[in-house]
């Protein structure tokens, strides 16, 4: 019985800490947006969530970083993809392949 519980706990840990959620970072055609150094502070922040199923293999929707940058009006931008506490808690539910989980994308710009 202890071995079964240990195996289930290990499987749960592996499922929560692994995954391959990919966020494609791209610029719009003809856009002159440049990247900001990570040490430079940016005055404006935009954030949004990206959702995935099948352990990150399949995005739920079409997330365009270029569209978000254009909408925010940034000419210089820094992009960070993070897994917040809420994203991490959702990963526990994503042990089943069809349950979605998320990552949070932050755009810092001027």
C-alpha positions as CSV (number, residue, x, y, z in Angstrom):
1,X,0.0,0.0,0.0
2,X,2.8,2.4,0.9
3,X,4.5,1.7,-2.5
4,X,1.3,2.5,-4.4
5,X,0.9,5.8,-2.6
6,X,4.6,6.6,-3.2
7,X,4.2,5.8,-6.9
8,X,1.1,7.9,-7.2
9,X,2.8,10.8,-5.4
10,X,5.8,10.5,-7.7
11,X,3.6,10.4,-10.8
12,X,1.7,13.5,-9.6
13,X,4.9,15.4,-8.9
14,X,6.3,14.5,-12.4
15,X,3.0,15.6,-14.0
16,X,3.0,18.9,-12.2
17,X,6.6,19.8,-12.8
18,X,6.9,18.8,-16.4
19,X,5.2,20.0,-19.5
20,X,6.2,21.8,-22.7
21,X,4.0,24.9,-22.9
22,X,5.5,27.0,-25.7
23,X,4.8,30.7,-26.2
24,X,5.8,31.8,-29.7
25,X,7.3,35.3,-29.6
26,X,7.1,37.1,-32.9
27,X,6.9,40.6,-34.3
28,X,4.5,41.9,-36.8
29,X,5.5,42.1,-40.5
30,X,7.1,45.5,-41.1
31,X,7.0,46.4,-37.4
32,X,10.0,48.3,-35.9
33,X,9.5,47.1,-32.3
34,X,12.8,46.4,-30.5
35,X,13.6,44.5,-27.3
36,X,14.4,46.1,-24.0
37,X,17.3,45.0,-21.9
38,X,16.2,43.0,-18.9
39,X,17.9,45.4,-16.5
40,X,16.0,48.4,-17.8
41,X,12.7,49.3,-16.1
42,X,9.7,49.6,-18.4
43,X,6.9,51.9,-17.3
44,X,3.9,49.9,-18.7
45,X,2.9,46.3,-18.1
46,X,0.4,44.2,-20.0
47,X,-0.3,40.6,-18.9
48,X,-2.5,37.8,-20.2
49,X,-2.8,34.1,-19.8
50,X,-2.1,31.4,-22.4
51,X,-4.0,28.1,-22.0
52,X,-2.9,24.6,-23.0
53,X,-4.1,21.0,-23.0
54,X,-2.4,17.7,-23.4
55,X,0.4,18.7,-21.0
56,X,1.3,21.8,-23.1
57,X,1.4,20.1,-26.5
58,X,-1.7,21.8,-27.7
59,X,-2.5,25.5,-27.1
60,X,-6.1,26.4,-26.5
61,X,-6.5,29.3,-28.9
62,X,-4.2,31.4,-31.1
63,X,-2.0,33.6,-28.9
64,X,-0.2,36.3,-30.9
65,X,2.4,38.2,-29.0
66,X,2.7,40.5,-32.1
67,X,-1.0,41.4,-31.8
68,X,-0.7,42.1,-28.1
69,X,2.3,44.4,-28.6
70,X,0.5,46.2,-31.4
71,X,-2.6,46.6,-29.3
72,X,-0.6,48.0,-26.4
73,X,1.3,50.4,-28.7
74,X,4.8,49.4,-27.6
75,X,7.8,50.4,-29.6
76,X,10.3,48.8,-27.2
77,X,9.3,45.7,-25.3
78,X,10.5,43.0,-22.9
79,X,8.6,39.7,-22.7
80,X,8.5,37.3,-19.7
81,X,6.6,34.0,-19.4
82,X,6.0,33.0,-15.8
83,X,4.2,30.3,-14.0
84,X,2.5,32.0,-11.1
85,X,0.9,30.4,-8.0
86,X,-2.5,30.2,-9.8
87,X,-0.8,28.6,-12.8
88,X,1.0,26.1,-10.6
89,X,-2.2,25.1,-8.8
90,X,-3.9,24.5,-12.1
91,X,-1.1,22.2,-13.1
92,X,-2.2,19.8,-10.4
93,X,-5.5,19.4,-12.2
94,X,-3.8,19.0,-15.5
95,X,-2.8,15.4,-14.7
96,X,-5.6,14.4,-17.0
97,X,-4.6,15.4,-20.6
98,X,-7.8,17.3,-21.5
99,X,-7.8,19.6,-18.4
100,X,-6.4,22.9,-19.4
101,X,-3.6,24.7,-17.6
102,X,-2.0,28.1,-18.1
103,X,1.1,30.3,-18.2
104,X,1.1,34.0,-17.6
105,X,2.8,36.3,-20.2
106,X,4.0,39.7,-19.2
107,X,4.8,42.5,-21.7
108,X,6.9,45.4,-20.3
109,X,7.2,48.2,-22.7
110,X,7.3,51.9,-23.5
